Each structure stands twice: as C-alpha cells, then as structure tokens.
Amino acid sequence: MSGAPQSWTEIARWRRDRRQEFQAARAALSLAEHRAKSAAVAAGLEPFAALLAARRVGIYWPIRREFDPLPYARRLIDAGGRVALPVVVAQGQPLQFRDWAPGARLASGAWDIPYPAEGEAVTPEALIVPLLGFDEAGYRLGYGAGFYDRTFAAFAAKPFAIGVGFELGRLATLYPQPHDIAMDRIVTEAGVFAVAAGNLLAIEGTGLKPNGG
C-alpha cells in the first residue's frame, strides 16, 4: 500500500499490520526492559489512586506481556476502592464487568483469560484499558475484536478511561473511524498524557479536579 490508507478495508489491513508489529516489539522486550517500563507506567498511575479509590474501577487481566494492573488494583481495594474485571459474554457483544477482589473464585474465559466466576454485572465509573497501540489524538489500538468499542458505546455515561501501554505502540494516527472512542488519559513509561483538542498533552499528576471534573 502506498500513501495513507483510505477505505475502511485499507485501514483495517493497516491496523492489522501495526498490531503484528507492536506485539512482536513487546514480545522482544527483555525482562529488564519490560520491568522498567512497567514500573514507570505504575508510577504514572500513582497520582490517580486517591481519585480511583472513590470509584468502581474496571481493570483487565494482563495477557501477551501487557502492563500488569493487578498490583495497582489490589492497592485500590486496600484503600477501600472497588475493582471489576471484564467478562466476554459473547463475540460481538459488549463486555460485562463483575466485581473482583484477591481470592475471588475465577473461571477461564475467552483466550483463557480469568474472570470472576460469580457476581452480578456492575457498571464501572472508570476504566483502566490496555493499549497495544495508541495515536496522538488519544485513540486506542487493541487486538481487533472490538470489545471495548462496543462496551464504551453501550454505557449510558462513558466511564473515565485511562489507557495504559508502552511507547513502542505510539503512532501519529490510527485513522480513527466513527466507532473509535478516544481515551481521557494515556499513561506510558514516558508519562501521563491528556487528550486536548485532538492532541496528547503531557501533564503533571492526573489533570483531574477532586470532583472528577
């Protein structure tokens, strides 16, 4: 393909190629590199802790060398917060979230990802979302199944979304489509970024007021 992709078919093919690149680059990180990048992401999430502990937060169970949010989630719970994990109900359907705490009984779902085996569906007020890639406008590249796109679209009110990932997945643009939804904040090993006027802006702390504004 020469030049920028134009049709959705071309964009989908371009995104597929980027996914393969980023998964290979992440897999190629040494253990020390992965640990260092993950520690920096965890440090970037730290200023959000007090705000998130006052909300129900949806996280994810890490796969394929993603940043591991579980230690951070345990700290939120220890501080009195509530944490939920996603459940794949069916292909083509939004994710469901169920409350989780260490020691909860888990079942194995799609791609052998653990999820809470019991509990009612809950609605997170904030989400920590894994990024395979991301662009300068705050849009997210996932694995291509579209679960988070459908999940965001299904919420009556969009949860505050923090995308977490590594700089190796940064792109100028993902050629966003109408179904794509930008993150509110992105945290990588390079820092915390807010989405402002369609651009990523490096910020100190969270950029949030205590009331969540």
C-alpha positions, 0 to 999 in steps of 0.5 A: 500500500502506498500513501495513507490508507483510505477505505475502511478495508485499507485501514483495517489491513493497516491496523492489522499490520501495526498490531503484528508489529507492536506485539512482536516489539513487546514480545522482544522486550527483555525482562529488564526492559519490560520491568522498567517500563512497567514500573514507570507506567505504575508510577504514572498511575500513582497520582490517580489512586486517591481519585480511583479509590472513590470509584468502581474501577474496571481493570483487565487481566494482563495477557501477551506481556501487557502492563500488569494492573493487578498490583495497582488494583489490589492497592485500590481495594486496600484503600477501600476502592472497588475493582471489576474485571471484564467478562466476554459474554459473547463475540460481538457483544459488549463486555460485562464487568463483575466485581473482583477482589484477591481470592475471588473464585475465577473461571477461564474465559475467552483466550483463557483469560480469568474472570470472576466466576460469580457476581452480578454485572456492575457498571464501572465509573472508570476504566483502566484499558490496555493499549497495544497501540495508541495515536496522538489524538488519544485513540486506542489500538487493541487486538481487533475484536472490538470489545471495548468499542462496543462496551464504551458505546453501550454505557449510558455515561462513558466511564473515565478511561485511562489507557495504559501501554508502552511507547513502542505502540505510539503512532501519529494516527490510527485513522480513527473511524466513527466507532473509535472512542478516544481515551481521557488519559494515556499513561506510558513509561514516558508519562501521563498524557491528556487528550486536548483538542485532538492532541496528547498533552503531557501533564503533571499528576492526573489533570483531574479536579477532586470532583472528577471534573 
